Amino acid sequence: MPKTRKNKRKAPVTSPARPSDRSCQPSGSSYRPQATRTVIRRFHVLLKRQGQLQRVIQDAKQHAKAETLSAQNELSSVEEEIEALGGLAAYQRMSTIGQGKDRGGGSEKVLIAWMRELKLPEEVNACKTPLHLLEVGALKPDNYASCGAWLDVTPIDLHSQHPSILEQDFLLMDIEEHRGKWDVISLSLVLNFPPNPTDRGQMLRIAHDLLQPQGLLFVALPLPCIMNSRFMTPDHFEGLMKFVGFDQIRTHWKDGGKMAYWLFRQTLRPISTTYQEHELYQKKAVFRQGNRNNFLILL
């Protein structure tokens, strides 16, 4: 008589590891890509909801007492799940794994290729002054190590995981202290991180102020943020960027791919705009119906 086979239930990917399990966990990029993406997506959902609930609690006077209490209870549950996933450190670790060489590398490869197309290394060689690059949301300190001869990189992150990465909230940077300080700014998988659409718009305005005239802004986003959103399309995003003061000079994505990339050149902000343009970029406008995501940038 054949032996019965016991089906051992697998732990869900979001289950926190017990202390005794940590030495047995796979390290580095040995995490399966699908598992990594699942955790990252869950973090995005939780962080977005956390921000929404925090705003409800902060505006307690505008809400009924029962609604505020419900928000506080749900916020506790959300924060418990974030902690169970390993907190922001786990999110950053998963994101770092996604940038590993065995996963195709990080988006810095795209930016480096575009800067080479624009002959920037040759310009630096002629003037003997390196370009200053601000890398926002840096998970590794050496993403641009191969360009050390012509790039002077300042990597920053909200919660630095490396002593060579400056811990700095980009939204809280002193504009007057840093105005026009950088030739290039990278916002790779950064605009989709804040849960508040107006914070995303503020990031773009800050980037405009921190760049040298005619400086370059690199943006990388998950492709669904633009191609499967109710509120964003490629044309709308390009128009919004022009409204902030950026001209699009490069863009790249593949149909069915996961990422989209843009390179913008800083220009003067439009002196005058119509009321309709202000409305278009400061309020939600529905461009698509059906099963879509709600990614949005507001100015």
N, C-alpha and C positions, 0 to 999 in steps of 0.2 A: 504494500500500500504506500503510495507516494507521500512524502512528508508535506504537510501543509506549510505554505509560505506566509510568514507574517509580514504584512505591509507596514513598514515603519513610516509613520507620518513625518514628513519633512517640515522643519521649522520655516515659517514665512520669512521672506527676505528682510522684512522690517523688524524682526524680533531682535531685541538687544541681546548681546552675547553675555553669558555668565562669566564672572571673573576667571573661572577655571578653564573656560573655553578659549580665551583670548590667544593663548599660545598655539592653538590648533587652527585659528582662522587663517585663510589665505592672505598673504600680504601683497601689497603693491597691485599690479595690474592683473593678478590671478583671479580677481573678482570677475564673474561673468559680465559681459557688456550689458545684457538685458537686466541683470540684477542691479547694476550700477544705475542705469537709466530709471528703473522703477523707484529706487530710493530718492534720486534727485527730483523726479516728478512729484513724489509725495511731499518732499520738503517744500517745493514751490507752493503746493496747495495749502499746506499748513501755515507757511509764513504769510501767505496772502490773507488767510482767514484770521491769523493772529493780528495783523494790522487792522483789519476791519473791526474786530472786536475791541481792540484798544481804542479806536476812535469813538466807538459807541460809548465806552466807559468814560472817556475824557469829556464827551459832550453829554454827560449824565443829565444836565438840566433840560436838555431838549428831548429826553426820552422818559417814558414811564418808568416808575421804580421797578416794576416787575421785569421790564425789558432789560434794564441795566443789570439786575440780579442774574437774569438768564445769560446775559453776555459774560458776566464774571465767571459763572459756572462753566460755560463752554470754553472760555479762554483758559481756565485751569486745565481742562481736558486736552486742549490743543497743545499747551505747553508741556504737559506730561508726555504726550506722544512725541513731540520734538525731542524731549530729553531721552525718551526710550529709544529713539533712532540714533542717539549718540550726540545730539546737539549740533550746533553749527560746525564744530570740528569734524564731525562725520560727513556732513555735506561737503566741506572743503576737501576732505580726503577722497571722497568719491569723485569730485570734480577733477582733482589732480590725477586720479587713475585714468579718467577719460581723456586726459591730455598726454598719456604715455605714448612712447614711440610705437608700441605694438597696437595702439588704437588710432594710428594716423597722425599723432602729434597734435599740438595745440594750434589755435588760429593764428598765432604769431607767424607761422609759415606763410600765410596768405599776405599779411601785412608786409613782411620782409620782401616777398616777391614783387609786390606792387611798388614799394619804395625803390627797389632795384630798377624796375621798369621806368620810373621817373628820374633815373640817373642820380639819385641822391648821394650814393657813396662817392661818385665822381665829383659832385659839387663840394662835398666835405673835404675831399682830398685836395681840391684846388684852394679852398679858403682856410684849411688847417683847423677848422673849428667843428667839433662833433655836434650832431643834432641832439637836442634834449627831448627825450621821450618819457611821458608819464604813463605808466602801465597801471590802470585802475583794476582792482580785483585780482591782483597777481597771486597765484597759488604757488609758484616756484620762482626763485630769485634769478634763475639763469636762462629764462626763455630766449633772451636775445644775446647770449654769450658769444655766438658766432659773429656778431656784428659789433663787437667791442671797439674796433678800429674807427668806426664812424657814428656810433650811437652811445650817448650817455643816458642810461636808463634809471628812472626812479620808480621802483615798484611799490605800490601801496595796496593795502587791503583793510577791510573793516575789522577783521580779526586775524591779525598776522599769525602765520604758522611757522615763520622763519625769521631769525634775527636780522637778516638782510632785507626783509620786507617791512617797510614803514607801516605801522598801524595808524590808519587815518580814514575817517569817514569822508568820502568825496563830497557829500552834500554839505559838510561843515567846513570846507576849506575856506580860508580867508582870501576873498577875491582880490582885495587891494594888494595884499602881500604877494600874491602869485600871478597877478595880471600879466598876460603876455609872456609868461616864463618858459613855455614849452613850444617846441616846433611840431611835435606829434603827440597826440593823446590816443590811447587805446581803451575802448570800452567794450571788451570782449565778454559776452555773457554777463553783462553788468546791468544794462537797461531793463532786462526782464526780472531782475532780482527784487527791487523795491515793490511792495504790494500796492503802493499808492501811485496812480497814473500821473498825478501832478509832480511827484518826486522824480519820475522819469523825465518829464519835461524840464524840470529844474536842472537835472544833470546835464542836459544838452546846453542850456543857457550858461551854466558854469564852465563847461568845456569851451564854449565860444569865447568867454572872457579870459580863460587861462592860456589860450593859444596865441602865438605870435600872429600878426596879420599874414594871411595866406597860409597859415599852418594847416596841418592835416589831422582829421579826426577819423579813426577807424572804429567801426561798429560791427559786432558779430552778434547775431540773435538766432535762436532756434527758428528754423524756417516756418513752422506753423504760426509763430507770432505775427507773421505778415501774410502768409498765404492761406491761413485757415481761421482768421479772426473775424468777428462780426464788425469790428470797428477800425481795422487797419488793412490797407492794401499797399502794394509797392508804390503806386502813384500818390496815394495819400501821404505815405511816409516821406517820399521825396519832396512833396509840397510843404509838409511840416518842417522839414530840415531847411528848406529854402527860406521859410518864414523866420526861423531862428537865426539864419545867416550862414548857411552852408550850401555849397554847390556840390552835387554828386559828380565824382570823376571816375569811379570804378564801382562795379557791383558784380557779385557772382553767387549763383546757387544752381543746384541741379534739381530737375523735376524728380520728386520722390526722395530727395535728399533730406538731411537733418538740419543743416546749417545754412545761413545766408550771411553774406559779408558785403560791407559797403566801405568806400573811402570817400570822404568829403573834404573839400577845401574851404577854409574859413573865409568869409567875405563880410562886407558891411551889412548890418541888418537893414531890411527895407525901411526907408524913412517914413513912408505912409502906406497904410494898408486899409482896406475897406472893413466895414463892420461885419460883413459876411465872412471875410477871411478870419477875423478874430473869433467869430462864432464857430467856424469850422474846426479850429484847432484848440478851442477852449471848452467845447462841449462834445458829448458823445454824438456820433453820427453813424447810423447803421448802414453798412455797405453790403452785407451778406446775411442771408437767413439760413435756417437749418441748424444742424449739429456743428456748432463752431465754438471756438474758445473766445475769451473776453479780453484778450490782450489789448491794451490801449495806452496811448501817450497823450497827455493833456498839457497845454502850456498855460 
